[in-house]
Amino acid sequence: MLLDNFYTILSSEASDSTTWTIQIKLNPDHTVYQGHFPEHPVVPGVCLLQLIKECVENIRQQKLQIVQVSSCKFLSAINPIETPCIAIVLTFKETEEGKLQLQAEGTIKGNTVNKDIVKEDITEEGIAKEDTIKEESTVKGECFIKLKATLTPET
């Protein structure tokens, strides 16, 4: 596992035979953040790549190596103190040559937000009556990485 105790897999669910969603909790107390960066920790990009590779290895139950990264976009920095929970969606397929084509997208876990909605009803007397209703809605998670890579079994 990457840098002992760097993260914990909370859940791993398959939506079909090629797509998985992994819920991960980062350890904001890990020593890597003392140098990257003191008082303003950021998950290093190389650690995110390793974390994704290890998630695929867990699913496939085999050691893999990344042989090609055709596209990798880091869209936002992750502060493990502010956002310790992330989600990674993995989509992969095996080629005829035995290689694994991987697409990964990481998102900051969506938050549930409370908001007040004012509902107005007109009574029989024509008087407006207002009620405030609390409603919960889920905010879609922010994407922080998009990756396309090729992996092969370690030899």
Secondary structure, DSSP 4 states (H G I P E B T S, - for coil): -TTTTSEEEEEEEESSSSEEEEEEEE-TT-THHHHS-TTS----HHHHHHHHHHHHHHHHTS-EEEEEEEEEEE-S---TTT--EEEEEEEEEE-TTS-EEEEEEEEEPP-EEEEEEEEEEE-TTS-EEEEEEEEEEEPPPPEEEEEEEEEEE--
